[in-house]
Amino acid sequence: MTENGVDQDRMMCRACGNEERASEGYPCADCGTFLCLLCTFKGVTMCAACQAKQKGTAAKT
């Protein structure tokens, strides 16, 4: 899907903020938002919001 030569299927990674093709990523393990391949290769499985939420609940216990 291109319009004027620009990809229209790009999404922003919710872990690092990079914009990548939607077909080249995985969902967050907790909420399902988009994570790019680079984050996945680095072992990131959750978006920044879910990581912060998990750290907040871990600090309370």
N, C-alpha and C positions, 0 to 999 in steps of 0.2 A: 504494500500500500504506500504509494508515494504521491505526493502532491508537490509539484514544482521541484522535484528531486529531493524532498525532505522526508525522512522516515516518519511515519505517523504512529508506529507501534512502540514508542519509547516510553519507559517508565523510570521513575527516580527510585533508587535503592534507599530503603528506609533505615539502613544501617550506616552507610557511608555517604550517601547523597549523590553518588554518581548516576548519570542518566544512561541507561542501557536499553537494548532491545528487550521487549517483554518476553520474547521466546527464549532469551538467554539468561534465565535466572530461576530462582526457587522461592517458594513461599516461606514466611516466618513460621517457625515451629509452633508458636503460640497463637498468633492472630491471623496469619495467612497473608500479610502484606508482602510486597515484592522485595527480594534480596538479589543483588547481582551475583554473577559467577565468581568474581574476584573475592567477594566476602565469603561465599560458600567455600571456595578453595582455601581460604584462611581459617575455616572452621567456624565461622559465624553462622549461627542457626536461628537467631532471633533479631528482630529489628531493634533500633535504639530505644524505643518506648518500652518494649517488653523487657529488654535488658535492664532498664532503669527500674521498672516495676519489680522485677525479680530481685534486684539488689536491695530495694526498699523493704521487701518482705523478708529477705534474708537478714537484714540488719535488726529487724524487730524480734527475731527469734534467738 
